[in-house]
Amino acid sequence: MTDMNAITQLIEPEAEALGFDLVRVQFVAGADEPTLQVMAERPETGQLNIDDCAALSRRGSEKFDALEEQGNDPIDHAHRLEIRSPRIHRPPTRPT
């Protein structure tokens, strides 16, 4: 079973290095294989643009690839990586 807390701890510093707040990390069932969905936002706008998504995708992929090469892949099955902005569909993730 995949440790989502460990995955979140791997992705969060990458998001923060780019100036983003991490909103949610979760696996979503897909037609072919599960998708690791990473939701982040710029604190000043509450959104990410396509270039932001691409930058976080590259950083996340590089991090996971390096861990896999070391034999420490935190995800034990095939998956897709999806980076997205919460936009208006922002899930409730913090107490109000």
BELRA-V69660 format. One record per residue. N is the residue number from 1. SS is DSSP state (a for helix, b for strand, c for the rest). PHI is phi in whole degrees, 0 to 359 (999 if undefined). OMEGA is omega in radians with two decimals (NA if undefined). Layout:
N/SS/PHI/OMEGA
N/SS/PHI/OMEGA
This chain:
1/c/999/-3.09
2/c/277/3.13
3/c/273/-3.09
4/a/295/3.10
5/a/297/3.12
6/a/296/3.12
7/a/295/3.11
8/a/300/3.14
9/a/293/3.07
10/a/282/-3.05
11/a/276/-3.05
12/a/304/3.12
13/a/297/3.11
14/a/293/3.11
15/a/295/-3.12
16/a/296/3.11
17/a/298/3.11
18/c/268/3.14
19/c/88/-3.10
20/b/256/2.95
21/b/262/3.07
22/b/278/-3.11
23/b/263/-3.09
24/b/199/3.01
25/b/229/-3.13
26/b/204/2.99
27/b/266/3.11
28/b/238/3.12
29/c/296/3.13
30/c/236/-3.12
31/c/295/-3.08
32/c/260/-3.11
33/c/205/-3.13
34/b/297/3.11
35/b/244/3.00
36/b/276/-3.07
37/b/261/3.12
38/b/248/-3.14
39/b/250/-3.13
40/b/219/3.14
41/b/206/2.96
42/b/280/-3.07
43/c/300/-3.09
44/c/282/-3.10
45/c/239/-3.07
46/c/74/-3.10
47/c/221/2.94
48/c/232/3.01
49/c/263/-3.05
50/a/297/3.11
51/a/292/3.07
52/a/297/3.13
53/a/299/3.14
54/a/296/-3.14
55/a/296/3.13
56/a/291/3.09
57/a/298/3.12
58/a/299/-3.12
59/a/297/3.13
60/a/295/3.13
61/a/298/3.13
62/a/297/3.13
63/a/297/-3.14
64/a/294/3.11
65/a/297/3.13
66/a/297/3.12
67/a/295/3.12
68/a/296/3.12
69/a/298/3.13
70/c/278/-3.09
71/c/81/-3.10
72/c/241/-3.10
73/c/296/-3.11
74/c/284/3.14
75/c/245/-2.98
76/c/268/3.14
77/c/208/3.12
78/c/296/-3.13
79/b/200/3.02
80/b/253/3.07
81/b/250/3.13
82/b/234/3.08
83/b/251/-3.11
84/b/212/3.06
85/b/268/3.12
86/c/290/-3.11
87/a/45/-3.07
88/a/283/-3.11
89/a/267/-3.09
90/c/304/3.11
91/c/283/3.05
92/c/287/-3.09
93/c/241/-3.14
94/c/230/3.09
95/c/298/3.13
96/c/255/NA
